[in-house]
């Protein structure tokens, strides 16, 4: 069976919100994974006119004809997600810590893409923290999610040099592409990866 055949039979619910996450959703779709639904944060007013603006992930999903759900809390739609019987839930900058009722849904696991070399820089601002602290190198980690904040077992990591000219914006763009490729590779190779518990720090 080819990779394409395997991917077509692998059902992945995607959870994400900002532009950083859109790159991963695009990579999964282009790789041929079955994406039955996307979960994104609720629409919120932005700018002077308080105009409602769709998140990059929602906009992209709708352009591909994919169902989008936007609960206040993911637990509100746990039953709907479970009914889809996903193999994986892929989470990229979604914006919420998932509860056990969601984490337990997929057959194989909830996979998170995090923009640091865990256990360094857990939390919401890993890219900015790496630059502020003068790091010379950073990267992306895929991990199995647990109930903690970026504390689950590490699956794969890929590094990149932080160049002297990098800003948070340029580094974010690069890490988004790295993360998208790493997510696809993680799902493809999942059955042969041995998750590595994170050291306590």
C-alpha positions in Angstrom: 0.0 0.0 0.0 1.4 3.4 -1.0 1.8 6.4 1.4 -1.1 8.1 -0.5 -3.4 5.1 0.3 -2.4 5.1 3.9 -3.0 8.8 4.2 -6.4 8.6 2.5 -7.4 6.2 5.2 -6.0 8.2 8.1 -8.7 10.4 9.6 -7.3 13.6 11.3 -9.3 16.3 13.1 -7.4 19.5 13.0 -7.5 22.1 15.8 -5.8 25.4 15.3 -6.4 29.1 14.9 -3.7 31.6 13.7 -1.5 31.8 10.5 1.1 29.6 12.1 -1.4 26.7 12.3 -2.7 27.3 8.8 0.5 26.0 7.3 0.1 22.7 9.0 -3.5 22.3 7.9 -2.5 23.0 4.3 0.3 20.4 4.6 -2.1 17.7 5.8 -4.6 18.5 3.1 -2.0 18.5 0.3 -0.5 15.3 1.7 -3.9 13.6 1.3 -5.0 13.0 4.8 -8.8 12.7 5.5 -9.8 15.9 7.4 -13.4 15.5 8.4 -13.5 18.6 10.5 -11.5 21.6 11.7 -11.9 23.2 15.1 -10.9 26.8 15.6 -11.4 29.5 18.2 -14.7 31.5 17.9 -14.7 34.6 15.6 -13.9 37.8 17.4 -14.1 41.4 16.5 -10.9 43.1 15.4 -9.8 46.6 14.5 -11.4 50.0 15.0 -14.7 48.9 13.5 -14.9 45.7 15.6 -15.5 43.8 12.4 -15.8 40.1 12.8 -12.8 38.4 11.1 -12.3 34.7 10.4 -9.1 33.1 11.7 -6.6 32.0 9.1 -7.3 28.4 9.8 -11.1 28.8 9.5 -10.8 30.8 6.2 -8.5 28.1 4.7 -10.7 25.2 5.9 -13.8 26.8 4.4 -12.0 27.4 1.1 -11.4 23.7 0.9 -14.9 22.8 1.8 -14.1 21.4 5.3 -16.5 21.6 8.1 -15.5 24.1 10.8 -16.5 24.0 14.5 -16.0 26.9 16.8 -17.0 26.1 20.4 -16.1 28.3 23.4 -14.5 25.2 24.9 -13.5 22.1 23.0 -15.2 19.9 25.6 -18.6 21.3 24.4 -18.2 19.3 21.2 -16.4 16.2 22.5 -19.3 13.9 21.5 -19.4 15.3 18.0 -15.7 14.9 17.6 -15.8 11.3 19.0 -18.6 10.5 16.5 -16.1 11.2 13.7 -13.9 8.4 14.9 -10.5 10.1 14.1 -7.2 8.3 14.1 -5.5 11.5 15.3 -6.3 15.0 16.5 -3.6 17.4 15.3 -3.3 20.5 17.5 -1.4 23.6 16.3 -1.7 26.8 18.2 -5.3 26.2 19.0 -5.4 28.4 22.1 -6.8 26.1 24.7 -5.6 23.3 27.0 -7.6 20.2 26.1 -9.4 18.2 28.7 -9.3 14.4 29.1 -12.7 14.1 27.3 -11.1 15.4 24.1 -7.6 13.9 24.6 -9.1 10.4 24.8 -11.0 10.7 21.5 -8.5 9.7 18.8 -7.6 6.1 18.3 -3.8 6.8 18.1 -3.4 10.2 20.0 -3.6 13.9 20.1 -0.5 15.3 18.4 0.7 18.8 19.1 3.1 20.9 17.1 5.1 23.3 19.3 7.5 26.0 18.2 10.4 25.2 20.4 12.8 22.4 21.3 10.9 21.1 24.3 11.3 21.0 27.2 12.6 24.6 26.5 10.0 27.4 26.2 6.8 25.7 27.0 3.7 27.9 26.8 2.2 30.5 24.5 5.3 32.6 23.4 8.2 30.2 22.6 9.4 32.1 19.5 9.6 35.5 21.2 11.2 33.9 24.3 13.9 32.3 22.2 14.8 35.6 20.5 14.7 37.6 23.7 17.0 35.2 25.5 19.6 35.3 22.7 19.2 31.6 21.6 21.3 30.6 18.6 19.1 27.7 17.7 15.5 26.7 18.1 13.1 24.4 16.3 9.8 22.5 16.4 8.7 19.6 18.5 5.8 17.2 17.9 4.5 15.5 21.0 1.7 13.4 22.3 -0.5 15.6 24.3 -1.4 15.1 28.0 -3.2 17.4 30.4 -0.2 19.6 31.1 1.1 22.7 29.3 3.4 21.2 26.6 4.5 18.4 28.9 3.6 15.3 26.9 6.1 12.8 25.5 8.2 14.0 22.6 7.8 12.3 19.2 10.1 14.2 16.7 12.1 17.4 16.7 13.7 19.5 14.0 16.1 22.4 14.6 16.8 25.6 12.8 19.4 28.3 13.4 18.3 31.7 14.6 20.0 34.1 12.3 21.2 37.6 13.3 18.6 39.2 11.0 15.7 37.1 12.3 12.6 38.8 13.9 9.8 37.0 15.6 7.9 37.3 12.3 10.5 35.8 10.1 11.3 33.0 12.6 7.6 32.2 13.0 7.2 31.9 9.2 10.1 29.5 9.0 9.0 27.4 12.0 5.5 27.2 10.6 6.8 25.5 7.5 9.1 23.3 9.5 6.2 22.4 11.8 3.9 21.6 8.9 6.4 19.2 7.3 7.3 17.6 10.7 3.6 17.0 11.4 3.1 15.1 8.2 6.2 13.1 8.9 5.1 12.4 12.5 1.7 11.0 11.3 3.3 8.9 8.6 5.9 7.4 10.9 3.8 7.4 14.1 3.7 3.6 14.6 7.5 3.4 14.4 8.2 6.3 16.8 9.0 5.7 20.5 7.7 8.6 22.5 10.3 10.1 24.8 9.1 11.4 28.2 10.2 15.0 28.8 12.7 15.7 31.5 11.4 17.6 34.4 12.7 21.2 34.3 
